[in-house]
Amino acid sequence: FSRPAGYFQHVMDQIVSFGYVAQGLGGLKPWILYEPRNSTTPDPPCVRAMSMEPCSLKAPLSACQAQTIKISPFVRYCEDRITGIKLVDDD
Protein backbone atom coordinates (compact mmCIF):
# COMPACT_ATOMS: atom_id res chain seq x y z
CA PHE A 1 0.00 0.00 0.00
CA SER A 2 1.13 3.58 -0.35
CA ARG A 3 1.00 6.55 1.99
CA PRO A 4 0.93 10.22 0.92
CA ALA A 5 4.11 12.27 1.16
CA GLY A 6 4.59 13.65 4.64
CA TYR A 7 2.58 10.86 6.30
CA PHE A 8 5.40 9.80 8.61
CA GLN A 9 6.09 13.41 9.58
CA HIS A 10 2.45 13.67 10.64
CA VAL A 11 2.47 10.58 12.87
CA MET A 12 6.02 10.90 14.24
CA ASP A 13 7.81 13.47 16.36
CA GLN A 14 10.64 13.56 18.91
CA ILE A 15 8.65 11.41 21.34
CA VAL A 16 6.98 8.85 19.07
CA SER A 17 9.38 6.29 17.67
CA PHE A 18 9.24 4.63 14.28
CA GLY A 19 8.65 1.25 15.98
CA TYR A 20 5.34 2.48 17.38
CA VAL A 21 4.28 3.72 13.95
CA ALA A 22 5.52 0.59 12.15
CA GLN A 23 3.53 -1.69 14.45
CA GLY A 24 0.42 0.43 13.95
CA LEU A 25 0.78 0.35 10.17
CA GLY A 26 1.15 -3.42 10.44
CA GLY A 27 -2.20 -3.63 12.24
CA LEU A 28 -0.59 -4.46 15.60
CA LYS A 29 -1.23 -2.82 18.93
CA PRO A 30 2.22 -1.59 20.00
CA TRP A 31 3.76 -1.90 23.45
CA ILE A 32 4.11 1.34 25.40
CA LEU A 33 7.08 1.59 27.76
CA TYR A 34 6.36 3.93 30.66
CA GLU A 35 8.99 6.49 31.62
CA PRO A 36 10.59 6.03 35.07
CA ARG A 37 9.64 8.68 37.66
CA ASN A 38 12.05 9.66 40.45
CA SER A 39 14.39 6.79 39.44
CA THR A 40 11.56 4.31 40.06
CA THR A 41 10.41 1.76 37.51
CA PRO A 42 6.64 1.96 36.97
CA ASP A 43 4.53 -1.08 37.80
CA PRO A 44 3.79 -2.38 35.24
CA PRO A 45 6.74 -1.04 33.20
CA CYS A 46 4.87 -1.42 29.90
CA VAL A 47 1.36 -2.00 28.56
CA ARG A 48 -0.23 -2.94 25.27
CA ALA A 49 -1.72 0.13 23.56
CA MET A 50 -5.52 0.40 23.47
CA SER A 51 -5.43 0.74 19.67
CA MET A 52 -3.01 0.63 16.77
CA GLU A 53 -3.49 4.36 16.15
CA PRO A 54 -0.64 6.71 17.09
CA CYS A 55 -1.15 9.30 19.80
CA SER A 56 -1.81 12.85 18.63
CA LEU A 57 0.22 14.62 21.29
CA LYS A 58 -1.89 17.76 21.13
CA ALA A 59 -5.58 17.69 20.36
CA PRO A 60 -6.41 19.72 17.25
CA LEU A 61 -8.23 22.99 17.77
CA SER A 62 -11.45 23.19 15.86
CA ALA A 63 -14.45 25.46 15.63
CA CYS A 64 -16.51 22.48 14.50
CA GLN A 65 -19.88 22.17 16.20
CA ALA A 66 -20.18 18.43 15.54
CA GLN A 67 -22.21 16.27 17.85
CA THR A 68 -19.44 15.06 20.14
CA ILE A 69 -21.62 12.32 21.63
CA LYS A 70 -21.34 10.41 18.36
CA ILE A 71 -17.54 10.58 18.17
CA SER A 72 -16.55 10.49 21.85
CA PRO A 73 -16.72 6.68 22.19
CA PHE A 74 -13.96 6.50 19.58
CA VAL A 75 -11.58 9.06 21.13
CA ARG A 76 -9.55 8.46 24.29
CA TYR A 77 -6.64 10.09 26.08
CA CYS A 78 -3.31 8.46 25.27
CA GLU A 79 -1.92 5.92 27.71
CA ASP A 80 1.35 7.77 28.25
CA ARG A 81 0.57 11.44 27.46
CA ILE A 82 -2.29 13.16 29.27
CA THR A 83 -2.55 15.93 26.67
CA GLY A 84 -2.71 13.51 23.73
CA ILE A 85 -5.70 11.82 22.14
CA LYS A 86 -6.09 8.80 19.90
CA LEU A 87 -8.73 6.90 17.99
CA VAL A 88 -9.92 3.60 19.46
CA ASP A 89 -12.43 0.87 18.66
CA ASP A 90 -15.75 1.04 20.47
CA ASP A 91 -15.25 -2.36 22.14
C-alpha positions as CSV (number, residue, x, y, z in Angstrom):
1,F,0.0,0.0,0.0
2,S,1.1,3.6,-0.4
3,R,1.0,6.6,2.0
4,P,0.9,10.2,0.9
5,A,4.1,12.3,1.2
6,G,4.6,13.7,4.6
7,Y,2.6,10.9,6.3
8,F,5.4,9.8,8.6
9,Q,6.1,13.4,9.6
10,H,2.4,13.7,10.6
11,V,2.5,10.6,12.9
12,M,6.0,10.9,14.2
13,D,7.8,13.5,16.4
14,Q,10.6,13.6,18.9
15,I,8.6,11.4,21.3
16,V,7.0,8.9,19.1
17,S,9.4,6.3,17.7
18,F,9.2,4.6,14.3
19,G,8.7,1.3,16.0
20,Y,5.3,2.5,17.4
21,V,4.3,3.7,13.9
22,A,5.5,0.6,12.2
23,Q,3.5,-1.7,14.4
24,G,0.4,0.4,14.0
25,L,0.8,0.4,10.2
26,G,1.2,-3.4,10.4
27,G,-2.2,-3.6,12.2
28,L,-0.6,-4.5,15.6
29,K,-1.2,-2.8,18.9
30,P,2.2,-1.6,20.0
31,W,3.8,-1.9,23.4
32,I,4.1,1.3,25.4
33,L,7.1,1.6,27.8
34,Y,6.4,3.9,30.7
35,E,9.0,6.5,31.6
36,P,10.6,6.0,35.1
37,R,9.6,8.7,37.7
38,N,12.1,9.7,40.5
39,S,14.4,6.8,39.4
40,T,11.6,4.3,40.1
41,T,10.4,1.8,37.5
42,P,6.6,2.0,37.0
43,D,4.5,-1.1,37.8
44,P,3.8,-2.4,35.2
45,P,6.7,-1.0,33.2
46,C,4.9,-1.4,29.9
47,V,1.4,-2.0,28.6
48,R,-0.2,-2.9,25.3
49,A,-1.7,0.1,23.6
50,M,-5.5,0.4,23.5
51,S,-5.4,0.7,19.7
52,M,-3.0,0.6,16.8
53,E,-3.5,4.4,16.1
54,P,-0.6,6.7,17.1
55,C,-1.1,9.3,19.8
56,S,-1.8,12.8,18.6
57,L,0.2,14.6,21.3
58,K,-1.9,17.8,21.1
59,A,-5.6,17.7,20.4
60,P,-6.4,19.7,17.2
61,L,-8.2,23.0,17.8
62,S,-11.5,23.2,15.9
63,A,-14.5,25.5,15.6
64,C,-16.5,22.5,14.5
65,Q,-19.9,22.2,16.2
66,A,-20.2,18.4,15.5
67,Q,-22.2,16.3,17.8
68,T,-19.4,15.1,20.1
69,I,-21.6,12.3,21.6
70,K,-21.3,10.4,18.4
71,I,-17.5,10.6,18.2
72,S,-16.5,10.5,21.8
73,P,-16.7,6.7,22.2
74,F,-14.0,6.5,19.6
75,V,-11.6,9.1,21.1
76,R,-9.5,8.5,24.3
77,Y,-6.6,10.1,26.1
78,C,-3.3,8.5,25.3
79,E,-1.9,5.9,27.7
80,D,1.3,7.8,28.3
81,R,0.6,11.4,27.5
82,I,-2.3,13.2,29.3
83,T,-2.5,15.9,26.7
84,G,-2.7,13.5,23.7
85,I,-5.7,11.8,22.1
86,K,-6.1,8.8,19.9
87,L,-8.7,6.9,18.0
88,V,-9.9,3.6,19.5
89,D,-12.4,0.9,18.7
90,D,-15.7,1.0,20.5
91,D,-15.3,-2.4,22.1
